[in-house]
Amino acid sequence: MIVGVPREVKADEYRVSLTPNGAEELSRAGHRVLVQTHAGDGSGISDEQYAAAGAEIVPATADVWGRANLIIKVKEPLPDEWPLMRPGQTLFTYFHFAADEKLTRAVMASGVTAVAYETIRDAKGGLPLLTPMSEVAGRMSIQEGAKFLERPFEGRGILLAGVPGVAPATVVVLGGGVVGANAARVAAGLGANVFLLDVNLDRLRYLDDVMPRNVTTLFSNRHNLLEVLPWADLVIGAVLIPGAKAPHLVRREDLKRMPPRAVVIDVAIDQGGCFETSRPTTHAKPTYMVDDIVHYCVTNMPGAVGRTSTYALTNATFPFALQLANKGADRAAHDNLGLAAGVSVRAGKVTNAAVAETFGYPL
Ligand code: NAD
């Protein structure tokens, strides 16, 4: 199989879909790996490192797409890339089809087999190629929160850890899933007082068991939320209701209860956000103020820590990439039901039930 790794073209995207170690393993398995020149720059991986791992460095995007049977990417193909997709080719990347009908139609028309990272399942029914990015965003949310609490960044000038004789900050985390648990752990590690809210009692029992003593679990309801907001220097939005928009747990009028210049980091912004006042922002201008509260709502947080994210993502994607290269998409999907759940478009038709339902296409 010829495996192609194009350079990502989306703004602020610093990840790459394959590491030199992955290139080496694919080459060892008898595949030819084409890496577009500078594809790894954003993650601090040079062309020389890929070449030393057995990859061929290819200057032109069109060449990578034109020669490879299996293309591995990070982000969905953008309109400039649509004409490069070819019938019979397999494209393995994040697509998020349900959010973009034009993309879905372009992929259907191209004849590629689209294997979407976001719908691949593990044996427990989890989404193993989403988890690493939630881990990154959860941990990063505290790092960003700490930064924007600094006064030069418009925050209230609070050090999360406090110092001897001065109390640490209070961090409220809404949602105790992958993002929330990772955020709570990092905040607690820095010494903050953490309140972690969720509606799932089993999950709260588990979190209560494994979290450090400075994390207090709370059942998520309006009463408890309003009780903790006046103490909150930093609030992390990490709620997910699968297949639905995030609920606006914090209303505009609630912001008045928070200390002035407190910070909210709404990680759930990609599903609409948990704050009524959230709207998507970018790494170029990550924050804005509403009613004296700093809002950070970057939709692709992991992009900023490209190197960590590349390694975290490829740890999870590579085993599937190798199966696709070794067996081709059809046989790989036949042999692995989890991988089959990722096949979203094949032979011009949508094969993922949720995407088909979204656009009213027949399955
Ligand atoms: P998850 O499914 O692991 O966790 C969501 C948690 O929310 C669950 O534990 C659930 O019980 C809880 N929840 C549901 N309703 C609630 C409520 N009313 N109050 C409190 N908790 C409630 O999901 P995750 O992987 O942690 O992802 C969280 C969000 O972060 C998702 O929207 C995801 O897309 C997003 N995300 C964003 C970025 C980014 O760059 N902005 C990166 C990664 C993930």
Residues whose N, C-alpha, C, O or C-beta is under 5 A from the ligand:
A	BS01	NAD	M133 S134 A137 L174 G175 G176 G177 V178 V179 G180 L197 D198 V199 N200 S220 A238 V239 L240 V267 A268 D270 Q271 V298 T299 N300 M301 P302
